[in-house]
Amino acid sequence: MSRLSFSAHPGCWERYLQRKCLNPALFPEAEELCQADVDEAQRQDDSERQQFTVDFNQLLERVVHLQSKEESEVILELKARIDRLYEQCSGLGGDYMAEKAGLKKLNGLIMNAIRSTATLDEHAMQELAKETQARDTHFHLLEHALIAHLLRPDTPIAKEDIVPTLLSEEEGTLRAAMSIFDEEHRQLLREMATQFIEEREAQGADMLMPKIRLAIMSQPFLH
C-alpha cells in the first residue's frame, strides 16, 4: 500500500479509513486502500460540514423567531434538533468550539423554557434534573469524536469493525466508548476481542498493544 495523504482534522468517513491505515495489524484489509478512497471520504466529510452549517443557521433562525409562549411540541422538537446537531457537530472534525458552545447555550434556554411549565410538578422537575444530568454526561462523552461516529445511524463502522476499532483507540477514548454499552454488551465485546486477538496472533500479527487495550476493556466500568 502506497503512503496515503490524510487531512489534519478528519471527519467520520476519513477517520474510518485513517484508523485502518494506521493499524494494519487490526485491519489487514487496509492494504487495499488507495488515495481515491481517501479523497472520496474527504468529499463526504466536507459535504456533511456544509450541511451542518446550513442546519445550524436554520436552527438559529428558528430560535430567533420563537414566540414567548410557544407550544410544548415546538419546544421539544427544537430540543431534539439541538441534541442531534450537537452529536453531528462532535464528529465533523475541525474546530467547532463556537458552534458547540452555542448549541449548549440554546439547550440551556430550551430547558429553562421547559422548566417554566413544570414548576408546580415535583415529579416533572425530578425527571428534568435527571435528563439534564444525562445530557451533560452525553455531551462530555461526545468530546471523543469516536462516540459520535459510533452513534450515527449510518456509521461506516460496521459490526465486524467495532472490536478492532476499540482495540485501536487510546485509553481515554476506549473507556468512553466502553461506557456507552451496558455490562452484557461489554462482556460480549471482551470475549470477541479476546478471540480476535488470538486469531490475528495465529496469523502472525503483533498484538502487544491490542492486548493492553483488552486489559483496559476488562476493567470495571461504572454507568
C-alpha contacts under 8 A as a table, 3 or more apart, distances in Angstrom:
res1	aa1	res2	aa2	distance
1	M	31	E	5.18
1	M	32	E	6.87
1	M	33	L	7.09
1	M	34	C	7.37
2	S	34	C	7.38
4	L	34	C	6.91
4	L	35	Q	5.64
4	L	38	V	7.67
5	S	35	Q	6.98
5	S	38	V	7.64
6	F	10	P	7.35
6	F	14	E	7.57
6	F	18	Q	7.09
6	F	38	V	7.11
7	S	10	P	5.68
9	H	93	G	5.01
9	H	94	G	5.13
10	P	13	W	7.71
10	P	14	E	5.40
10	P	15	R	5.28
10	P	42	Q	7.49
10	P	45	D	7.72
10	P	92	L	7.46
10	P	93	G	5.22
10	P	94	G	7.39
11	G	14	E	5.62
11	G	15	R	5.76
11	G	42	Q	7.52
11	G	45	D	5.39
11	G	91	G	6.14
11	G	92	L	4.56
11	G	93	G	4.48
11	G	94	G	7.83
12	C	15	R	5.25
12	C	16	Y	6.22
12	C	45	D	6.68
12	C	91	G	5.98
12	C	92	L	6.36
12	C	93	G	7.52
12	C	149	H	5.98
12	C	156	P	7.89
13	W	16	Y	5.24
13	W	17	L	6.82
13	W	41	A	5.06
13	W	42	Q	7.08
13	W	44	Q	6.87
13	W	45	D	6.25
13	W	156	P	6.76
14	E	17	L	5.30
14	E	18	Q	6.10
14	E	38	V	6.16
14	E	41	A	4.87
14	E	42	Q	5.70
14	E	45	D	7.14
15	R	18	Q	4.83
15	R	19	R	5.92
16	Y	19	R	5.35
16	Y	20	K	6.65
16	Y	156	P	7.00
16	Y	157	I	7.11
17	L	20	K	5.19
17	L	21	C	6.22
17	L	30	A	7.88
17	L	33	L	7.93
17	L	38	V	6.92
17	L	41	A	7.99
18	Q	21	C	4.98
18	Q	22	L	6.09
19	R	22	L	5.30
19	R	23	N	6.20
19	R	165	T	7.59
19	R	168	S	7.50
20	K	23	N	5.22
20	K	24	P	6.14
20	K	26	L	7.49
20	K	27	F	5.40
20	K	29	E	7.91
20	K	30	A	5.46
21	C	24	P	5.96
21	C	27	F	7.71
21	C	30	A	5.44
21	C	31	E	7.75
21	C	33	L	7.80
23	N	26	L	5.49
23	N	27	F	6.11
23	N	168	S	6.82
24	P	27	F	4.73
24	P	28	P	5.05
24	P	29	E	7.56
24	P	30	A	5.99
24	P	31	E	7.50
25	A	28	P	5.95
25	A	200	R	7.61
25	A	205	A	5.53
25	A	206	D	6.54
25	A	207	M	7.45
26	L	164	P	5.54
26	L	167	L	7.85
26	L	168	S	7.52
26	L	200	R	7.71
27	F	30	A	5.67
27	F	164	P	7.10
28	P	31	E	6.35
29	E	32	E	5.81
29	E	33	L	7.69
30	A	33	L	5.40
33	L	37	D	6.43
33	L	38	V	7.99
34	C	37	D	5.50
34	C	38	V	6.88
35	Q	38	V	5.03
35	Q	39	D	6.09
36	A	39	D	5.00
36	A	40	E	6.17
37	D	40	E	5.24
37	D	41	A	6.27
38	V	41	A	5.04
38	V	42	Q	6.18
39	D	42	Q	5.09
39	D	43	R	6.32
40	E	43	R	5.03
40	E	44	Q	6.33
41	A	44	Q	5.06
41	A	45	D	6.25
42	Q	45	D	5.04
42	Q	46	D	6.08
43	R	46	D	5.07
43	R	47	S	6.14
44	Q	47	S	5.12
44	Q	48	E	6.32
45	D	48	E	5.08
45	D	49	R	6.26
45	D	92	L	6.95
46	D	49	R	5.06
46	D	50	Q	6.27
47	S	50	Q	5.17
47	S	51	Q	6.22
48	E	51	Q	5.03
48	E	52	F	6.03
48	E	92	L	7.43
49	R	52	F	5.06
49	R	53	T	6.34
49	R	92	L	6.38
50	Q	53	T	5.21
50	Q	54	V	6.48
51	Q	54	V	5.08
51	Q	55	D	6.17
52	F	55	D	5.05
52	F	56	F	5.86
52	F	85	L	7.36
52	F	88	Q	7.57
52	F	89	C	7.25
53	T	56	F	5.07
53	T	57	N	6.13
54	V	57	N	5.34
54	V	58	Q	6.21
55	D	58	Q	5.06
55	D	59	L	6.17
55	D	85	L	7.86
56	F	59	L	5.10
56	F	60	L	6.36
56	F	85	L	7.22
57	N	60	L	5.08
57	N	61	E	6.21
58	Q	61	E	5.03
58	Q	62	R	6.17
59	L	62	R	5.03
59	L	63	V	6.22
59	L	78	L	7.92
59	L	81	R	7.78
59	L	82	I	7.89
60	L	63	V	5.16
60	L	64	V	6.22
61	E	64	V	5.21
61	E	65	H	6.61
62	R	65	H	5.38
62	R	66	L	6.49
63	V	66	L	5.17
66	L	70	E	6.77
67	Q	70	E	5.26
70	E	74	V	6.68
70	E	75	I	6.86
71	E	74	V	5.38
71	E	75	I	6.58
72	S	75	I	5.00
72	S	76	L	6.15
72	S	114	I	7.68
73	E	76	L	5.21
73	E	77	E	6.08
74	V	77	E	5.08
74	V	78	L	6.20
75	I	78	L	5.19
75	I	79	K	6.28
75	I	110	I	6.70
75	I	113	A	7.80
75	I	114	I	7.49
76	L	79	K	4.97
76	L	80	A	6.27
77	E	80	A	5.13
77	E	81	R	6.30
78	L	81	R	4.99
78	L	82	I	6.17
78	L	110	I	7.78
79	K	82	I	5.08
79	K	83	D	6.24
79	K	107	N	6.47
79	K	110	I	6.44
80	A	83	D	5.18
80	A	84	R	6.08
81	R	84	R	5.08
81	R	85	L	6.05
82	I	85	L	5.19
82	I	86	Y	6.13
82	I	103	L	6.18
82	I	106	L	7.45
82	I	107	N	6.55
83	D	86	Y	5.19
83	D	87	E	6.29
83	D	107	N	7.81
84	R	87	E	5.20
84	R	88	Q	6.27
85	L	88	Q	4.97
85	L	89	C	5.90
85	L	103	L	7.89
86	Y	89	C	5.01
86	Y	90	S	6.20
86	Y	100	K	6.36
86	Y	103	L	6.53
86	Y	139	F	7.96
87	E	90	S	5.31
87	E	91	G	6.98
87	E	139	F	7.95
87	E	142	L	6.91
87	E	148	A	5.81
88	Q	91	G	5.58
88	Q	92	L	6.64
88	Q	148	A	6.79
89	C	92	L	5.41
89	C	96	Y	6.94
89	C	99	E	7.81
89	C	100	K	7.22
90	S	93	G	7.31
90	S	96	Y	7.83
90	S	100	K	7.98
90	S	142	L	5.98
90	S	143	E	6.71
90	S	144	H	7.69
90	S	145	A	5.71
90	S	148	A	6.13
91	G	145	A	4.80
91	G	146	L	7.19
91	G	148	A	5.24
91	G	149	H	6.01
92	L	145	A	7.93
93	G	96	Y	7.97
93	G	145	A	7.74
96	Y	99	E	5.27
96	Y	100	K	6.16
97	M	100	K	5.09
97	M	101	A	6.09
98	A	101	A	5.12
98	A	102	G	6.14
99	E	102	G	5.00
99	E	103	L	6.15
100	K	103	L	5.09
100	K	104	K	6.13
101	A	104	K	5.11
101	A	105	K	6.19
102	G	105	K	5.09
102	G	106	L	6.17
103	L	106	L	5.00
103	L	107	N	6.00
104	K	107	N	4.96
104	K	108	G	6.23
105	K	108	G	5.08
105	K	109	L	6.36
106	L	109	L	5.05
106	L	110	I	6.18
107	N	110	I	5.10
107	N	111	M	6.11
108	G	111	M	5.08
108	G	112	N	6.17
109	L	112	N	5.09
109	L	113	A	6.28
110	I	113	A	5.02
110	I	114	I	6.28
111	M	114	I	5.00
111	M	115	R	6.09
112	N	115	R	4.97
112	N	116	S	6.17
113	A	116	S	5.21
113	A	117	T	6.95
114	I	117	T	5.50
114	I	118	A	6.70
115	R	118	A	4.99
115	R	119	T	6.10
115	R	125	M	6.99
115	R	128	L	7.54
116	S	119	T	5.73
118	A	121	D	5.30
118	A	122	E	7.78
118	A	124	A	6.10
118	A	125	M	6.32
119	T	122	E	7.25
119	T	125	M	6.88
121	D	124	A	5.33
121	D	125	M	6.32
122	E	125	M	5.08
122	E	126	Q	6.26
123	H	126	Q	5.11
123	H	127	E	6.28
124	A	127	E	5.08
124	A	128	L	6.16
125	M	128	L	5.02
125	M	129	A	6.21
126	Q	129	A	5.09
126	Q	130	K	6.36
127	E	130	K	5.10
127	E	131	E	6.15
128	L	131	E	4.96
128	L	132	T	6.03
129	A	132	T	5.09
129	A	133	Q	6.30
130	K	133	Q	5.18
130	K	134	A	6.17
131	E	134	A	5.01
131	E	135	R	6.00
132	T	135	R	5.07
132	T	136	D	6.17
133	Q	136	D	5.14
133	Q	137	T	6.24
134	A	137	T	5.11
134	A	138	H	6.10
135	R	138	H	4.95
135	R	139	F	6.07
136	D	139	F	5.11
136	D	140	H	6.16
137	T	140	H	5.06
137	T	141	L	6.31
138	H	141	L	5.14
138	H	142	L	6.28
139	F	142	L	5.02
139	F	143	E	6.90
140	H	143	E	5.55
141	L	144	H	5.97
141	L	147	I	6.73
141	L	176	A	6.11
142	L	145	A	6.04
142	L	146	L	7.84
142	L	147	I	5.70
142	L	148	A	5.96
144	H	147	I	5.76
144	H	148	A	7.42
144	H	173	T	6.01
144	H	176	A	7.51
145	A	148	A	5.31
145	A	149	H	6.36
146	L	149	H	4.89
146	L	150	L	6.04
146	L	173	T	7.35
146	L	177	A	7.43
147	I	150	L	5.16
147	I	151	L	6.19
147	I	176	A	7.56
147	I	177	A	6.05
148	A	151	L	5.21
148	A	152	R	6.37
149	H	152	R	5.50
149	H	155	T	5.95
149	H	156	P	7.98
149	H	157	I	7.73
150	L	155	T	6.12
150	L	157	I	6.83
151	L	155	T	7.13
152	R	155	T	4.86
155	T	158	A	7.28
157	I	161	D	5.72
157	I	162	I	6.44
158	A	161	D	5.13
158	A	162	I	6.61
159	K	162	I	5.47
160	E	163	V	6.91
161	D	164	P	5.56
161	D	165	T	5.86
162	I	165	T	5.02
162	I	166	L	6.16
163	V	166	L	5.20
163	V	167	L	6.21
163	V	189	L	6.67
163	V	192	M	7.01
163	V	193	A	5.77
163	V	196	F	7.89
164	P	167	L	4.93
164	P	168	S	6.18
164	P	193	A	7.58
165	T	168	S	5.21
165	T	169	E	6.75
166	L	169	E	5.50
166	L	174	L	6.00
166	L	177	A	7.62
166	L	213	R	7.98
167	L	174	L	7.81
167	L	193	A	7.75
167	L	209	M	7.95
167	L	210	P	5.13
167	L	213	R	5.70
167	L	214	L	6.85
168	S	210	P	6.90
168	S	213	R	7.89
169	E	173	T	6.17
169	E	174	L	5.58
169	E	213	R	7.86
170	E	173	T	5.63
170	E	174	L	5.95
170	E	213	R	7.97
171	E	174	L	4.98
171	E	175	R	6.02
171	E	213	R	7.18
171	E	216	I	7.29
172	G	175	R	5.30
172	G	176	A	6.27
173	T	176	A	5.04
173	T	177	A	6.04
174	L	177	A	5.10
174	L	178	M	6.14
174	L	213	R	7.83
174	L	216	I	7.93
174	L	217	M	7.54
175	R	178	M	5.18
175	R	179	S	6.23
175	R	216	I	7.51
175	R	217	M	7.27
176	A	179	S	5.22
176	A	180	I	7.00
177	A	180	I	5.71
177	A	181	F	7.63
178	M	181	F	5.73
178	M	186	R	6.64
178	M	217	M	7.08
178	M	221	F	7.71
179	S	182	D	7.36
179	S	221	F	6.47
179	S	222	L	7.25
179	S	223	H	6.44
181	F	184	E	7.94
181	F	185	H	5.84
181	F	186	R	6.01
182	D	185	H	5.50
182	D	186	R	6.20
183	E	186	R	4.91
183	E	187	Q	6.10
184	E	187	Q	5.29
184	E	188	L	6.39
185	H	188	L	4.95
185	H	189	L	6.13
186	R	189	L	5.03
186	R	190	R	6.24
186	R	217	M	7.87
187	Q	190	R	5.11
187	Q	191	E	6.33
188	L	191	E	5.17
188	L	192	M	6.15
189	L	192	M	5.04
189	L	193	A	5.93
190	R	193	A	5.03
190	R	194	T	6.11
190	R	214	L	6.95
190	R	217	M	6.55
190	R	218	S	6.61
191	E	194	T	5.14
191	E	195	Q	6.30
192	M	195	Q	5.16
192	M	196	F	6.00
193	A	196	F	4.94
193	A	197	I	6.08
193	A	214	L	6.90
194	T	197	I	5.29
194	T	198	E	6.30
194	T	214	L	7.38
195	Q	198	E	5.15
195	Q	199	E	6.21
196	F	199	E	5.21
196	F	200	R	6.20
197	I	200	R	5.19
197	I	201	E	5.99
197	I	207	M	6.46
197	I	210	P	7.26
197	I	211	K	7.41
198	E	201	E	5.14
198	E	202	A	6.19
199	E	202	A	5.11
199	E	203	Q	6.48
200	R	203	Q	4.98
200	R	204	G	6.50
200	R	205	A	5.45
200	R	206	D	7.95
200	R	207	M	7.47
201	E	204	G	5.01
201	E	205	A	4.98
201	E	206	D	6.50
201	E	207	M	6.35
202	A	205	A	7.40
207	M	210	P	5.21
207	M	211	K	6.05
208	L	211	K	5.29
208	L	212	I	6.61
209	M	212	I	5.07
209	M	213	R	6.35
210	P	213	R	5.00
210	P	214	L	6.05
211	K	214	L	4.91
211	K	215	A	6.30
212	I	215	A	5.14
212	I	216	I	6.62
213	R	216	I	4.98
213	R	217	M	6.25
214	L	217	M	4.86
214	L	218	S	6.19
215	A	218	S	5.05
215	A	219	Q	6.68
216	I	219	Q	5.41
